[in-house]
Each structure stands twice: as C-alpha cells, then as structure tokens.
C-alpha cells in the first residue's frame, strides 16, 4: 500500500482511534504506528481496504489500551476531548459523545471498549472484530453488549429516542409501509444475518436503503419489541423460546445497521426485556 492510498483513509482511521483512546494525540500516534506496520505489506488480496485498515488500527489501539491499563494511566485529554477536523467529524461526535460517555468508555475493559466502538459507532461486523480481540463472534457480541449497557446508562435521552425509532420501524415493517421504512433507514444501511439466522432463511447480507426496506416490508409480524441488553431492538420467539434477535445501530436519527442473530450461545446470554404486547 502506498502513501496516497493510506492518506485517503487517515481521517477516518484517526476518528476511529480517537474514539477508542479518548485522545487526539494518542490517536495520531496509533494511526502512524499502523502505517509503519502495513506500509510494506502486500495488500493485493485485500478486498475492503477501509475495513482492513480499521482492524489494523484497532489492534494498535487495543495494545495501547492494555498498556495503559497495566500502568493505570489516564489519557491526557480525557477532560478536554478534541474532535477530528474534516469530513469525518460527524463520525467522531456521532451520538453526542460528551464527558459522560468518555467517562463510561474509560471504565470499560480494553476489549469491551474496542468491540463497542468498532461495532456500535463504526458499524464493523462482529465477525471482523472477533479476531482483533481474540474471541469468538458470540463472545465479542457479549463484550459489546456489556459495554452498551453501561454507555446507555449515561445517555437516557438518546435511549428513549432510539426506542421510538425502532418502534416506528417495526410498525412500518409489519404494516408494509415502504415509504416510512425508507424514511427511517440510512441510504447505506446494512442488514446482516449471522450463520444461524441465514440457515433459517434470512439473507446473509443486504445493502442499501431500498433493498433493506424491501427485505422486511410486510414481514416481522410476529416480532416483538424488546430491550436487548438494555438496547432497543426486537425478538422473534417460538413457543416461548427466543429464536432470533433483531439488533439495531442508529446514528443521527437513522438506522444504519440491522443484525439478525440466532446464535444459541449468544441468545442464551442475552438479557431481554419485552416492550408492549405481542404483535398480532
């Protein structure tokens, strides 16, 4: 990979690193370290350079967080966080980061923080995060879930707003309201199904506002709204047994990601709180 190719992604990578480290200076150091690692690497087989670079930066950040934890250091900029300037600024301040969230992130373990930031804030799938933290996909989901519970406790207002977005989406899906679904979905929304959900007949990957809306429009009639590890979502149960969890990623008032998860190991550990009555 040459310098020009890397520079196309530097702003995004700095945004990711700053979210994980809480420090602009450390973020820039992490990105530079990542460049030193991959500058001579053969990337001819890399299909998704942005995703690959994100995982490289994530590994560097994870090492830095673990080193910080060992030395019990605090990031220099914990109390005065900067934002990354440029087109990625929205990603850095997505979900209104603020002091309360930074404090919560600093209280997470390095692996929890990485799983939460990469998945919930930058929509990286769990199967790509798992090798970075050295755990199974299901265990990585649990890391993010634990982190999400603590983060959402610091953002009660946003929790309520996201709950209403999920409720509106599920109502539109059940009612076959294509127009409303499109209003609630980000243009680049991604719908993913894990292997177990795909085996039940769900499409493994659907990309784009209209295709995702079409995949769910008029369906999900037996799906119930629920809090999943305190996050707004939905579930499908059969004879009282949880079969599929619908997990949502929301940014700037739009749904940017939906994951259908049927992995029994993950579902067994999932904390579910039903909202409202069973769908007709």
Order of alpha helices (4+ residues) and beta strands (2+ residues): alpha-alpha-alpha-alpha-alpha-alpha-alpha-alpha-alpha-alpha-alpha-beta-alpha-beta-alpha-beta-beta-beta-beta-alpha-beta
